[in-house]
């Protein structure tokens, strides 16, 4: 549960960024592993008007299926859309 609480805090922090707008979360589900990606709108502001100093996106997070099931209702509570992808590779 601590990991889920940390993720929610980080998501809320990302939602409050002024240099990028957090649009949604994408979960890529592969077997029993879930990779969580933060998807942003285009850059709307940079650091001190320097176009070469834009903060990077949040790094992907790795979850298991149980953590995913615990996180999805919390994302709905804060109003952040999410999508799930289940890609099967040969």
N, C-alpha and C positions, 0 to 999 in steps of 0.2 A: 504493500500500500504506500510505503514511503516513496517508491519510484513514481507511482501514479500522481501523488501529491506534488512531487518535484516537477514532473512534466506539465501539470496544469499551471503551476507557477511560471514556468518558462514560456508556456504558450501565451499566458496573459501578458507577460513581459514583451513577447514578440508582437502581440496585438497592439501594444502601446508604442511601437517604434515609429519614429517620424520619417526615417529615410526609406522605409519600405512598408507596404501594406500586406499583412498576412491575409491571404485569400482563403486557403483551405489546407487541410492535412490529407495526405495520401498514404494509405497503408498498402504496402506490397507484401502479400502473404505467400510464402514459399514453404511448403511442408509444415513444420512447426515453428518456423521463424517468421517474424513480422518486422519489416523495415518501415519506419515512419518518416515521411518527408514533409517538410514545411514548404508550401507553395506560396509565392509572393506575387503581387502585382509589380509593374515596372517601378524602377527607382523613381521616387518623387522628390527626394532631397538628398544632398550629400553632406559631407563633413566640411564645414567652413567654406562652402562654395568651391571646393576642390573636386573636380570631376574624377580625379584619379584616386581618391580616398573614400571609396564607398564601402561601408561595412558589408561583410559577407553574410550569406544566409545561415540560418541555424543548421548545425550538422545533423545528419540523419540519426535517429534513435533506433535501437534494436529492442524488440519486445518479444514476449512469447504470446501464445494465443489467449491464455488466461488474463494477462495484463491488457491485451487488446479489448477483451470483453469488459474489463473494469473501466477502461478509458473512454470508450465510445459514449456511454450515457453522460459522462462529465463534459465531453465536447458538445453534446446537444444542449446541456444546461447553460453553457456560456455562449451558445449560438454560433459555433464555428463549424462550418460544413466539413465533411470528410468523405472520401471515396475509398473503396477497397478494390484492389486488383489481385486477382489470383491467376498468375501466369504459370502455365505448365510448360516446362522446357524439356525437350527430348535429349 
